[in-house]
């Protein structure tokens, strides 16, 4: 069978759909006996002066197929050209117009799809960011005390007063310097019970049920400031300072809020915002006394701020911490936020008729609060709850091979320490509230030859360049071998050019 073959000098990748432009050098040829259409062998009578050097590609119009030249062989004054069909070039138009599920592409990608192809460098980039606003005072003398007092005029029998350290010492001095506030009738004192005896018979702090310190000023009733306060049956004038009535009209108590500015992964803008999620980014919030909290970075991929809100019930000292991404709560902690001031109270056990020393969880101590500027022995230190180690499960899904893997977004972070909050110490409030961010950098990528994750149904003609197809079932009018060859190329990665 005689026909025409066009020979070319053409450079292209083996897995590319590229075709040579224009016409090649045309020669007449015949088929060697016993060859097929996908791997034909053609005989050319080109004379002794012909040199096949440079001819590495061919097109046979009668077959409508493009071929790579595998080898040239000279025998009996004839040149034999061994060809192998370039199925991608032959069926280029059919491939380009069909829709496929494209996993990776060089010129289009979805930045939210996690890419597992490239490993990270071992040393992270660590940044520490403080809150935009200071939430509380950092020392005892700057804070405020909520004193719960059993007294007259209280609807529930207990009234809550708010004062600073000067007012607290003023109360302590008023109670301890003299017993005159007891208003003992004159005929009793003249009858032999002097003030020193009264001091041994009466505990001046027995009407105080608790004293809690806060690193901020709780909400108070407007216009309630006074230099005196109800105490049991009496009214006491403070020797210094003043007190205000705690506002208990709201469930929320005192609300504190601020935010962190979130640092983005240094490579996210170029490589994809999936890098702003685990395991490439890790968040830890150091916020005492709530503890050291590991925060999932995934909800913050599109956020620029991490909101921090704290609600404190200043009557009980209970505090709730919420960390929010936008308007969604992603972490919550509940602890005893108020620092309880210890006192010893003497009470009578009516059953045993024996005196017992009862140590209150919070109250005013006689030897506490030496001056308005400092205090000693003001808090009971309780060891922090042992740190908990939070470890997630690891999962990764490969598309075709490890070389072309695309994670499905379910990734485990590296084990990271997390601690629960502790109570009972003012020292925790001296620590700076921090957002600690760790970014793991990816190694360099080969975008043109490996692409980035796309995971969309698209046509190759709309994308161009390198791409990787999943389930490359192509619809072409070729034989079984050609269909299988094209499918294998698409699923191994090819270039649409």
ABEGO torsion letter per residue (X at the ends): XBBBBBBBBBBBBAABABBBBEBBBBBBBBBBBGBBAABBBBBBBAEAABBABGBABBBBAAAGBBBBBABBBBBGGBBBBBBBBBAAAAAAAAAAABBBBBABBAABBBAABBBAABBBBABBBBBBBBBABBABBABAAABBBBBBBBBBGBAAGBBBBBBBAAAAAAAAAAAAABAAAAGBBAAAAAAGBBAAAAAAABBAAAABABBBBBABBBBBBBGABBABBBBEABBBBBABEBBBBBBAABAAEBBBBBBBBBBBBAAAAAAEAAAABOAABBBBBBBOAAEBBBBBAAAAAABABBBBBBBBBAAAGBBBBBBBBEABBABBBBBBABBBBBBBBBBBBAAAGBBBBBBBABBBBAABGABAABBBGABBBBBBBBBBBBBBBBBBBBAABAAABBBAGBBBBBBBBBBBBBBGBAAAAABBBBBBBBBBBBBBBBAAAAEBBAGBBBBAAAAEEBBBBBGBBBBBBBBAAAAAAAAAAAAAEBBBX
